[in-house]
Amino acid sequence: MKQKHVLPLFLLIQIIVLRILRYFPEFVENVYSNGFYLKLSHFSRIILGKIPFSVGDLIYSILILFLIRWIWKTRKTWKLQWKDHLLKILSVLSIFYFFFHVFWALNYYREPLFEKMDIQREYSDAELLAFTKKLITKTNEIQFQITKNDSSKIVFPYSQNEAFQMNLNGYKNLTHEHSFFKYEILSVKKSLFSLPLTYMGFGGYLNPFTNEAQVNDLLPMYNFPLTSCHEMAHQMGFASESECNFIGVLANLKNNDLYYKYSGYSFMLHYCLSIWKFKNEKIFQQLKKSVHDGILKNYQESYDFWKKYQTPIETGFEIFYDNFLKTNNQKDGMDSYSKFIDLTVNYYKTRPL
């Protein structure tokens, strides 16, 4: 076999192995997610956590420049040497694919959180309605505690760097109840690509190679705590978007700060109201009437923000990311973000909200 065929063949082998690995979640959970990955991620955060800028974003910038340079240099030889160029691309993808999974993405194949925490997956409309009404009461209560006025929107009083540090309080309190949510060694940073992320419709992402949590620093601040806690959950090795939404909510609700609690409750309420808008417009309108105007103003603030940056680029990246998630063992794709409501409704059946 020629050397130039080795890495492309290795890519095929990796894809086959991953197809098999999805049938062994306990092995991934014990050997990788709670073994090798924890040590590797801690090491990465120790090395890079105190660097004030995103090293991962800087590396991506350099790689993009190299890619542009390579495309420019080879533009005239594609017709004659397309097979060689294609093999080079597959070779690079093979290396990228290998380190992507070794450094983080094998977590896609670990045990589902609903099994780990013994949480049911199904709920009835009646249970969702009761849960939504409780959320409205709690969110209204906290909004009024902060503003002393039910028509004033929440204005987050902390800086983004202060918020990153304050996230630790919620995770520390959450660990007392669930030890597997223990978060160590802060490495959460404002993304250097915040504007492109906004046009793509993303609030943040985890760099799987440096284990830095990147947060879009253009986001409306009232839900900044939830977004950053979501990315921290990815750092701990939870790959599912629904699970990270769920963990992020718990970390917000366990925080001692009222603004954090508001971020968590308002986030859950927004998703529940969206579900009811889809399920039953009449019930949605009735529920909406009981929500404080200040909360609705925060929702409008978020809607206006994303509307301002909405372009066909966002739609294209949503389609791409939807398929990316489905390829990586998340069958619901982009819809998995809202599936965290399955976890929260059933989680709070046996405990006070």
N, C-alpha and C positions, 0 to 999 in steps of 0.2 A: 504494500500500500504506500502511495506517495505521502510524504509528510503533510502536504497541504490539505489532505483529506482527513487527517486525524481529528482535528478539532471539530469540523462539521459533523463527523460521525459521533464524536463525544456529545455533541448537542442532542442528537437523536437519542442516544443512550440515556441522557439525563431526563428527557421528556418521558421515556418509558418507565424509568425508575420512579419518577414522581407520580405517575399514574398508578403504580403499585403501592406507593407509600401512603396514599390516601386511605387505604384499607387497614392501616396500622397506626391509628391515632394515639394509642396508649404508648407505643414505642417512641413516637415523636415527642409526646408530652414528657415522658420520664427521662429519655436520653438527651434530647435536644433542648426543648423549651425550658425544662427545669434543671438542665445540666450544662452542656457546652455553651448554649446561647447566653445564659445568665452570666457566666464568667467572661465571655467575649464582650458582651454589651457593657458590663461594668468597666472592663479595661478601656474600651473606647471612650466612655464618658469621663473616666479619670484623666485620660490623655487630652481630650478635646473640650471637656466641659467648661473649663475656666477661660478658654479663648473667647473674647467678646463677640466675634463675628462668626458666621457660618463657614466652616472649613469645607463642608460638603458642597455648598453652593459655589464656592470658589473653584473647587475641583471640577464641578459640572461646567462652569464657565470655560475653563481651560480645555476640557474635552470637546465642547461645542466648537471652539476655535480650531482645534485640530481636525475635527470632522469637516468643517467648512474648507479648511486648507486642503484636505485629502480629496474632497469632491472637485475642487478647482483644479488640482494637479492631474486628476485622472479623467477629466471631462472629455478629452479628445481620444481616449483609448478604449472607451466603453464598447464600441461596436466590434472591435477586433479582439479585445481581451475580457469580454464580459464574464466568461466562466471563471477566470482567475480572480476578478474583482468580486464576484459573487461568493467564491470560496473564502476570500479574505473577510468579507462582511460576516459570513456565517461563523468564521473562526473567532472574530471579535465578540459576536453575540454569544458564542459558546462559553467564552471566558467570563463575560459579564453575567450570563445566566447562572454559572456555577457559583460565583462569589455572591451574587444576589441571594441565592438560596442558603448558602452556608452561613452568611453573615446575618440573615434575618428571615427570609421568606419561607423556610421550612415550617415556621409557625403557622402558616396557612393550613397545615395538616395535623395540628394538635387536637386534643379533645375539645369539643364544644363547651362553652362556659355553662350552658344550661344543664349539662350533665355534671360538670365539676361542682356546681352549686346546688344541684338537685332542684332546678326550677322548671316548672311546666312550660310548654311552648304555646298552648292554645288558651284562648279566653273568649268569653261570650260578649255579645254587644252590651248586655246588661252590666257586665263587669267593667267593660271599657267606659261606659257612661258614668258609673259610680266613681271610677278612678278619675275621670276628667273633671267631675264636679268637685272632688277633693282637691285636685290640682288648682282649680280656679280659686277655691277658698284659700289655700296656702299661698298662692302667688299674689292674690289680692292683699292678703294680710301683710306679707313682707314688703310689697310695693308701698303700702300705706305707712308701714313702720319707718321706712327710709325717707319718704317724701312728705309725709303728713298731709298728703293731698292725693285723692284718687285719680286726678286728671293730669298729674305731672309724670313725665317719663323718667326713667332711671338714668342718671348720669354717673358713670363709673369714676370714682375719685382717685384711683391709683394709676401710676405709670405702668407701662407694659413690663418693664424690668421688675417693678415691685410685684406685679401680678405673678410673674414666673416664680418668685420666691414664696409668695403666699400660697401657691398651689400645693406646696409641700405640707401645709397644715392639714388640708383636706385628706391627702393621702396618708398622712401619719395617723389621723383619727380613724380612717377607713381600715387601716391595718389591724387595729385593735379588734375589729369584727371579722375580718377576712385576711389572714396572714399572707395569702398569695398575691395580694395587691400591694405588697411592700415596695416602695419606690426609694431607690438610693442613687445618689450622685446626680445632681441637677445638670442637665445639658439641653436646655430649651432656648431657642434663639429666634430672633426676627429674621425672616427670610430675606436674602438679597434679591429674590425674584418676586417680591410681593405684588408688584404691578402685573407682571405676566400671570401670576397665580390668580389674581382677581379676574382677569379677562378669561381665564380658563374655568372660573367658578369654584376655586378651591380655597378653603380657609387655612390650610396648612398641609404638611406632609412629613413623614419620617424619612430621613436619608438612611437607607438600609446599609450603606457601606461605612458611614461614620457614626451611626446611631445618634445623630443630632435631631432633635425635634424642631422642625421649622414651622413658624407661625406667621401667617400673613399679617403684617403690622398695619394694614389699611382697614382692617375689620372694624365695624361698630364695637365700641368697647364694652357694652353691657353683656355681650356673649363671648368676649375674649377669654374669660376664665374657662368656659366650657370647651372651647376649641383647643386651648393649650393643654388642658387636662386630657382631652381625647388623644392628642399626639403623644403625651407622656404614657398613656396606656399602650400605645403601639411600641414605645421603647421597652416596656416590660415584657414584650413578646406576645401581645395579643394582636392578631392580624385582622380578625373580623371587624368590619366597620361598625356593625350593630353592637358588638361586644364593647368596642372602645367608646361608643356613644353612651352605653350603659355604665361603664366604669367611670367615664368622665362626669356623668350626672351624679353618681354616688360620691365621688371625690368633692364635687361642688356642694352637695347637700350636707356632707360631713364637715365642711369647713366652718370655722367659728364665725366667719365674717358674713354679714347679712347680704352684701352685694354678691357674694359667691352663691349663697343659697338662692338668691333671685335668679342668677344666671342659670342654675340647674333647673329650678321649678319652671321658669318661663320657657326654657328650651323644651322640656317635656310637654308642657301645655300647648305649645305651638304645634308640635307633631300630632298631639291628640286632636286638636281642633282641625288640623288638615285632614286627618283620617275621617272625621265626622263630615267635613265639607264634601268629601268624596262619597261617603256612605249615604248621608241623609242631610240634605240642605236645610230642612226644617229644624232638625235637632241642632245643627250647627248654628243657625241664626239665634235660637233660644239660648244656647250656651254662650255665644259671643256677647249677648246683651248683659250677662252677669260678670263679664271681665272688665276690670277697671280701664278707663280710657288711657291712663298712663302706660299700661302694659301694651295696649293696642298701638300706642304711639311708638313704642320701642320696636314692635313688629313692623310698623310702617317704615321706621328708620332703616331697618335691615333690608326690607323690600326695595326701598328707594336706592340704597347703596348698590345692591346687586343689579338692579335694573339699569343703573347708569353705565355699568360695564358689560352689559349683555350684548354679545355679538355672535355671529355664526361660529367663531372660534370656540366659544364655550360649548355649543352644541356638538361640535366635532370632538372635543376632548371628553365630553360626557359619554359619547358613543364608544370612544376608545377605552375609557376607564371602565365602563360597564362591561365590555368584553374582557378587559384585563382581569377584573375581579372574578368573572365567570370561569376564566381559564385557570385561575388560582384558587379553586375549590370554594368559591363563594357563589353559589348557583343563582342567588337573587340579584347579583350585580349591583348596580347603583341603588336598587330598592332595598338593599341590605341596611342602608343607613337608617331607614325608618323601622326596621325590624326590631330595634332595641326596645320598642314599646311592648313587644311580646314579653321581653325579660322584665321590664319595670312593672307592668300590670301584675304579673304573677309573683314577682319578688315581694311586692308590697301587700299581697293578700294576707300574709301572716305577720305583718309588722306595721307599726304606725308610719304614715307618710311624713 
